[in-house]
Amino acid sequence: MKEVKAFVHRGRVVDIIHALEDAGFRYLSVSDVKGLLQAISAQEQTYSMELGERVTNQIKLEVFCEDDQAERAVQVIRLHGRTGQNVAGWVYLSTVDRAWPIDGRTD
């Protein structure tokens, strides 16, 4: 199993999620994060007192899939995450050693 993790601009995440769902990906997680991506506009930036500098409001997107689907997930994210900037985010691919469902059983 693979984990595809991406840090993308907030304005692109809806298109990315719809494209991933259309491609059959269902195990998605979306989190609001702050990072150092170059902002598209001033609305994306805030000043972090903890870091002492400007940060960009971003989205961390995680997709879990079978090994043979990982490259497709990366392609979809890279295609639909484009903003016109030279670097509009980052995509990472990792191996998941094991995964377990959380179910209602008590055993």
N, CA, C and O of each residue as an XYZ file, in Angstrom:
428
protein
N       0.846     -1.167      0.000
C       0.000      0.000      0.000
C       0.893      1.231      0.000
O       2.009      1.191      0.519
N       0.404      2.333     -0.584
C       1.152      3.578     -0.683
C       0.369      4.731     -0.070
O      -0.861      4.723     -0.025
N       1.127      5.729      0.403
C       0.553      6.991      0.828
C       1.108      8.063     -0.101
O       2.322      8.200     -0.252
N       0.218      8.812     -0.713
C       0.594      9.959     -1.516
C       0.199     11.179     -0.703
O      -0.980     11.386     -0.413
N       1.186     11.986     -0.335
C       0.936     13.170      0.484
C       1.290     14.390     -0.352
O       2.335     14.421     -1.002
N       0.425     15.389     -0.336
C       0.670     16.596     -1.118
C       0.377     17.828     -0.286
O      -0.548     17.843      0.526
N       1.171     18.855     -0.499
C       0.944     20.168      0.083
C       0.614     21.089     -1.074
O       1.449     21.333     -1.945
N      -0.625     21.604     -1.079
C      -1.129     22.364     -2.228
C      -1.801     23.645     -1.757
O      -2.125     23.805     -0.581
N      -2.001     24.547     -2.704
C      -2.711     25.791     -2.408
C      -4.188     25.491     -2.172
O      -4.777     24.628     -2.823
N      -4.761     26.212     -1.241
C      -6.169     26.002     -0.858
C      -7.117     26.123     -2.042
O      -8.092     25.378     -2.134
N      -6.842     27.043     -2.936
C      -7.728     27.268     -4.070
C      -7.763     26.140     -5.079
O      -8.637     26.127     -5.946
N      -6.845     25.196     -4.996
C      -6.792     24.087     -5.947
C      -7.361     22.794     -5.373
O      -7.606     21.851     -6.126
N      -7.577     22.726     -4.072
C      -7.892     21.445     -3.445
C      -9.230     20.862     -3.903
O      -9.340     19.643     -4.035
N     -10.242     21.683     -4.148
C     -11.542     21.149     -4.573
C     -11.405     20.428     -5.915
O     -11.918     19.321     -6.085
N     -10.711     21.059     -6.866
C     -10.514     20.418     -8.169
C      -9.708     19.131     -8.044
O      -9.992     18.144     -8.724
N      -8.705     19.145     -7.173
C      -7.884     17.943     -6.969
C      -8.735     16.812     -6.402
O      -8.676     15.682     -6.888
N      -9.520     17.114     -5.381
C     -10.350     16.076     -4.750
C     -11.354     15.504     -5.746
O     -11.520     14.287     -5.823
N     -12.021     16.361     -6.505
C     -12.989     15.859     -7.496
C     -12.299     14.987     -8.533
O     -12.843     13.954     -8.924
N     -11.119     15.377     -8.986
C     -10.389     14.582     -9.979
C      -9.955     13.242     -9.392
O     -10.019     12.218    -10.072
N      -9.514     13.240     -8.139
C      -9.140     11.977     -7.498
C     -10.356     11.062     -7.342
O     -10.269      9.863     -7.604
N     -11.480     11.623     -6.919
C     -12.701     10.820     -6.780
C     -13.142     10.269     -8.129
O     -13.548      9.111     -8.225
N     -13.064     11.098     -9.176
C     -13.427     10.637    -10.518
C     -12.512      9.506    -10.995
O     -12.925      8.646    -11.774
N     -11.261      9.518    -10.516
C     -10.300      8.475    -10.887
C     -10.422      7.240     -9.997
O      -9.678      6.276    -10.174
N     -11.359      7.262     -9.038
C     -11.611      6.084     -8.218
C     -10.936      6.072     -6.857
O     -11.018      5.068     -6.150
N     -10.277      7.146     -6.468
C      -9.620      7.189     -5.167
C     -10.633      7.600     -4.106
O     -11.341      8.595     -4.264
N     -10.698      6.827     -3.021
C     -11.694      7.071     -1.991
C     -11.096      7.331     -0.611
O     -11.743      7.949      0.234
N      -9.880      6.870     -0.375
C      -9.276      7.015      0.947
C      -8.454      8.299      0.978
O      -7.246      8.287      0.741
N      -9.137      9.416      1.276
C      -8.537     10.742      1.253
C      -8.640     11.384      2.632
O      -9.594     11.157      3.376
N      -7.644     12.182      2.946
C      -7.655     12.980      4.160
C      -7.201     14.383      3.793
O      -6.254     14.549      3.025
N      -7.872     15.393      4.336
C      -7.576     16.787      4.014
C      -7.394     17.548      5.325
O      -8.236     17.479      6.220
N      -6.277     18.277      5.424
C      -5.986     19.058      6.633
C      -5.539     20.462      6.259
O      -4.821     20.660      5.279
N      -5.975     21.438      7.057
C      -5.465     22.804      6.919
C      -4.106     22.862      7.604
O      -3.957     22.414      8.741
N      -3.121     23.413      6.911
C      -1.780     23.564      7.479
C      -1.221     24.926      7.087
O      -1.767     25.613      6.223
N      -0.142     25.298      7.726
C       0.587     26.503      7.363
C       1.970     26.077      6.915
O       2.589     25.205      7.525
N       2.455     26.696      5.841
C       3.757     26.324      5.316
C       4.432     27.496      4.644
O       4.041     28.650      4.822
N       5.441     27.186      3.880
C       6.256     28.222      3.265
C       6.164     28.232      1.752
O       7.062     28.752      1.088
N       5.096     27.668      1.184
C       4.892     27.790     -0.256
C       4.782     29.264     -0.621
O       4.305     30.078      0.169
N       5.224     29.591     -1.812
C       5.056     30.968     -2.280
C       3.568     31.231     -2.454
O       2.871     30.484     -3.140
N       3.092     32.289     -1.833
C       1.665     32.617     -1.883
C       1.271     33.113     -3.262
O       2.045     33.789     -3.940
N       0.051     32.765     -3.670
C      -0.503     33.277     -4.924
C      -0.982     34.704     -4.717
O      -0.856     35.549     -5.603
N      -1.535     34.965     -3.531
C      -2.023     36.305     -3.220
C      -1.802     36.573     -1.735
O      -1.495     35.665     -0.962
N      -1.963     37.829     -1.355
C      -1.800     38.212      0.052
C      -2.837     37.529      0.939
O      -2.594     37.349      2.132
N      -3.981     37.147      0.390
C      -5.034     36.484      1.173
C      -4.580     35.129      1.702
O      -5.099     34.648      2.710
N      -3.613     34.511      1.024
C      -3.126     33.202      1.461
C      -2.123     33.299      2.600
O      -1.812     32.289      3.231
N      -1.615     34.486      2.873
C      -0.550     34.617      3.855
C      -1.027     35.207      5.169
O      -1.943     36.028      5.215
N      -0.380     34.767      6.230
C      -0.543     35.346      7.554
C       0.846     35.427      8.179
O       1.802     34.837      7.674
N       0.943     36.147      9.257
C       2.207     36.239      9.967
C       2.159     35.279     11.144
O       1.229     35.323     11.950
N       3.159     34.412     11.243
C       3.228     33.453     12.334
C       4.111     34.004     13.447
O       5.308     34.222     13.256
N       3.514     34.224     14.597
C       4.288     34.678     15.752
C       5.271     33.596     16.197
O       6.373     33.904     16.650
N       4.871     32.324     16.069
C       5.729     31.225     16.489
C       6.982     31.120     15.622
O       8.072     30.867     16.134
N       6.831     31.311     14.324
C       7.956     31.182     13.398
C       8.658     32.511     13.132
O       9.799     32.535     12.670
N       7.982     33.600     13.421
C       8.566     34.903     13.199
C       8.683     35.281     11.737
O       9.591     36.018     11.355
N       7.780     34.788     10.925
C       7.774     35.129      9.501
C       6.407     34.853      8.892
O       5.524     34.284      9.535
N       6.255     35.262      7.653
C       4.997     35.029      6.934
C       4.898     33.550      6.554
O       5.881     32.921      6.164
N       3.689     33.022      6.680
C       3.414     31.650      6.268
C       2.228     31.657      5.318
O       1.431     32.595      5.298
N       2.128     30.611      4.547
C       1.038     30.483      3.584
C       0.046     29.451      4.089
O       0.443     28.372      4.528
N      -1.248     29.774      4.029
C      -2.287     28.810      4.363
C      -2.351     27.799      3.225
O      -2.584     28.166      2.073
N      -2.147     26.539      3.548
C      -2.091     25.465      2.563
C      -3.008     24.328      2.982
O      -3.620     24.351      4.049
N      -3.081     23.345      2.117
C      -3.806     22.119      2.406
C      -2.834     20.948      2.320
O      -2.043     20.847      1.383
N      -2.909     20.065      3.316
C      -2.185     18.798      3.234
C      -3.210     17.743      2.843
O      -4.192     17.520      3.552
N      -2.975     17.107      1.724
C      -3.868     16.081      1.198
C      -3.149     14.739      1.266
O      -2.015     14.616      0.802
N      -3.800     13.739      1.840
C      -3.231     12.401      1.916
C      -4.161     11.426      1.207
O      -5.371     11.414      1.436
N      -3.572     10.617      0.348
C      -4.309      9.608     -0.408
C      -3.655      8.269     -0.117
O      -2.438      8.132     -0.242
N      -4.445      7.286      0.268
C      -3.937      5.945      0.499
C      -4.480      5.039     -0.594
O      -5.681      5.032     -0.866
N      -3.584      4.268     -1.226
C      -4.002      3.455     -2.372
C      -3.095      2.240     -2.520
O      -2.066      2.120     -1.855
N      -3.502      1.354     -3.402
C      -2.676      0.192     -3.722
C      -1.439      0.649     -4.496
O      -1.449      1.705     -5.129
N      -0.389     -0.146     -4.440
C       0.885      0.215     -5.065
C       0.735      0.593     -6.538
O       1.330      1.570     -6.995
N      -0.055     -0.176     -7.273
C      -0.170      0.055     -8.713
C      -1.011      1.290     -9.065
O      -1.082      1.664    -10.236
N      -1.640      1.924     -8.086
C      -2.444      3.129     -8.321
C      -1.711      4.415     -7.928
O      -2.182      5.512     -8.229
N      -0.577      4.288     -7.267
C       0.101      5.448     -6.691
C       0.554      6.455     -7.739
O       0.357      7.657     -7.562
N       1.151      5.992     -8.815
C       1.629      6.916     -9.851
C       0.462      7.696    -10.462
O       0.616      8.872    -10.794
N      -0.680      7.072    -10.611
C      -1.857      7.762    -11.146
C      -2.318      8.855    -10.179
O      -2.663      9.957    -10.607
N      -2.325      8.556     -8.884
C      -2.706      9.567     -7.901
C      -1.750     10.761     -7.964
O      -2.190     11.909     -7.913
N      -0.458     10.498     -8.075
C       0.533     11.573     -8.188
C       0.256     12.416     -9.432
O       0.285     13.645     -9.364
N      -0.010     11.773    -10.557
C      -0.289     12.493    -11.807
C      -1.509     13.391    -11.670
O      -1.487     14.542    -12.105
N      -2.573     12.871    -11.068
C      -3.815     13.641    -10.907
C      -3.562     14.873    -10.040
O      -4.007     15.971    -10.374
N      -2.856     14.694     -8.937
C      -2.583     15.818     -8.041
C      -1.721     16.859     -8.744
O      -1.998     18.055     -8.654
N      -0.685     16.417     -9.439
C       0.205     17.369    -10.108
C      -0.515     18.124    -11.226
O      -0.260     19.309    -11.439
N      -1.402     17.450    -11.929
C      -2.136     18.096    -13.020
C      -3.127     19.131    -12.478
O      -3.168     20.267    -12.951
N      -3.915     18.735    -11.497
C      -4.986     19.593    -11.006
C      -4.538     20.574     -9.921
O      -5.310     21.446     -9.522
N      -3.311     20.441     -9.445
C      -2.776     21.359     -8.446
C      -2.038     22.544     -9.032
O      -1.552     23.401     -8.294
N      -1.948     22.604    -10.352
C      -1.210     23.687    -11.005
C      -1.846     25.049    -10.739
O      -3.068     25.197    -10.699
N      -0.956     26.051    -10.555
C      -1.415     27.425    -10.318
C      -0.805     28.408    -11.306
O      -1.193     29.577    -11.332
N       0.139     27.954    -12.114
C       0.875     28.852    -12.991
C       2.217     29.264    -12.412
O       3.022     29.894    -13.097
N       2.465     28.915    -11.155
C       3.747     29.191    -10.516
C       4.747     28.103    -10.909
O       4.358     27.010    -11.321
N       6.049     28.415    -10.776
C       7.063     27.396    -11.049
C       6.921     26.206    -10.102
O       7.019     25.055    -10.528
N       6.692     26.482     -8.826
C       6.453     25.429     -7.830
C       5.171     25.800     -7.094
O       5.129     26.785     -6.357
N       4.132     25.003     -7.301
C       2.823     25.282     -6.694
C       2.518     24.320     -5.552
O       1.381     24.272     -5.082
N       3.490     23.564     -5.103
C       3.296     22.594     -4.029
C       4.245     21.433     -4.204
O       5.109     21.439     -5.081
N       4.072     20.445     -3.364
C       4.924     19.257     -3.394
C       4.084     18.016     -3.197
O       3.076     18.037     -2.491
N       4.514     16.919     -3.836
C       3.858     15.622     -3.686
C       4.911     14.620     -3.235
O       6.012     14.576     -3.782
N       4.567     13.819     -2.237
C       5.481     12.820     -1.684
C       4.829     11.447     -1.775
O       3.613     11.315     -1.635
N       5.643     10.436     -2.008
C       5.153      9.061     -2.101
C       5.879      8.218     -1.067
O       7.109      8.199     -1.030
N       5.123      7.520     -0.227
C       5.693      6.675      0.821
C       5.022      5.312      0.806
O       3.898      5.152      0.330
N       5.728      4.356      1.329
C       5.186      2.997      1.475
C       4.512      2.862      2.831
O       5.056      3.289      3.850
N       3.334      2.272      2.840
C       2.617      1.966      4.076
C       2.818      0.477      4.340
O       2.407     -0.364      3.540
N       3.446      0.163      5.456
C       3.749     -1.241      5.751
C       2.499     -2.066      6.035
O       2.372     -3.195      5.562
N       1.581     -1.497      6.808
C       0.356     -2.214      7.155
C      -0.752     -1.218      7.404
O      -0.497     -0.063      7.745
N      -1.986     -1.669      7.233
C      -3.154     -0.840      7.510
C      -4.255     -1.720      8.079
O      -4.423     -2.866      7.662
N      -4.997     -1.183      9.025
C      -6.084     -1.925      9.648
C      -7.345     -1.079      9.646
O      -7.276      0.128      9.876
N      -8.496     -1.690      9.390
C      -9.742     -0.929      9.509
C     -10.120     -0.783     10.989
O      -9.759     -1.616     11.820
N     -10.824      0.248     11.285
C     -11.413      0.397     12.611
C     -12.856     -0.025     12.459
O     -13.628      0.607     11.739
N     -13.212     -1.094     13.139
C     -14.548     -1.641     12.963
C     -15.246     -1.776     14.319
O     -14.696     -1.407     15.356
N     -16.450     -2.303     14.288
C     -17.243     -2.421     15.496
C     -17.020     -3.704     16.269
O     -17.671     -3.934     17.288
N     -16.108     -4.545     15.800
C     -15.865     -5.806     16.513
C     -15.139     -5.564     17.825
O     -14.434     -4.567     17.981
N     -15.314     -6.473     18.760
C     -14.675     -6.349     20.065
C     -13.574     -7.375     20.272
O     -13.094     -7.525     21.396
N     -13.154     -8.091     19.226
C     -12.102     -9.114     19.416
C     -10.717     -8.581     19.285
O      -9.751     -9.332     19.421
